Amino acid sequence: MKNRLEEFRKKHGLTQEELAEKLQVSRQTIGSLENGRYNPSILLAFKIARLFGVSIEEIFLYEEENENEK
């Protein structure tokens, strides 16, 4: 799953550590989310979207797998 978390974080002038504090997660979690190594829980996705005042879909971009790629 791709996301625009880093873009939104920088747009709001937050460091990874500041964002982590606001969301009550580790800075490593934010780094992993931004690098696409970790998909958030639905609760964390809602918290992130609410923090930035946008919908989940504006931050997290779901792409269905192509049936031919399986």
HELIX and SHEET records of a PDB file:
HELIX    1   1 LEU A    5  LYS A   11  1                                   7    
HELIX    2   2 GLN A   16  LEU A   23  1                                   8    
HELIX    3   3 ARG A   27  GLU A   34  1                                   8    
HELIX    4   4 ILE A   42  PHE A   52  1                                  11    
HELIX    5   5 ILE A   56  ILE A   59  1                                   4    
HELIX    6   6 GLU A   67  GLU A   69  5                                   3    
SHEET    1   A 2 LYS A   2  ASN A   3  0                                        
SHEET    2   A 2 PHE A  60  LEU A  61 -1                                        
END                                                                             
